[in-house]
Amino acid sequence: AAAFARRAGEEARPDLVVLAEPALFFGQPVERWCRAAGVPFVVDVLDLWPELFRVVLPAPLRSLDRLVFGPLYARRARLLRRAAGIVAVCRDYLAPAVDARVGCPTTVS
């Protein structure tokens, strides 16, 4: 993410940035750069996480996954709400955008 932010200023300004999600450690810096540069970004949901992390919890704790991984759910929802658009490979992968009440166009492709 830091390398992207440094190099982004050296390259021609793009018309659009496509950010693959999960963007665990580089989503926020890319989103901040896009906002500062006036470049819209689209989130491409490639995988559902933190939902997948649920499987590593001991069975008695699995019902608490939303609490345990709450900061990760919040981070993803914030990123999705700031996107100019969201694409996903199926409706299930688009569900987090619906849950986050995004106001941008969404599609399944």
Phi, psi and omega in degrees: 000317179295320179295320177301311182299320178293312185286332183301323179288344181268345184260167175296141181295124180283161175281333185201147173243132174256120183252116179284130179248128022276131177248064191315307188245356182240359180298311182296313178298322178294315179299317179297316179298315180300316179298314181295324183272353182072031181252123178290152175230146179246136177264128175254107184281107182265335185205151178265111172220150008280006178307321181292337179291340181304325184293340180274349178284145173301145185313316181295342182261353185300329179289348179261013186302322180295328178283313182298316183258020182310313179299328179287320175298317180295319179299315180295316180299319179298315179298314181296322179292336181268352183286152175278341179190161180222133174238152179211161182279342179203166182299323179300322180284341177274345183306319179300329178291320177296316179298325182279355180057050180292152180252011183256167176296144176228152177205159174250128180228000000 
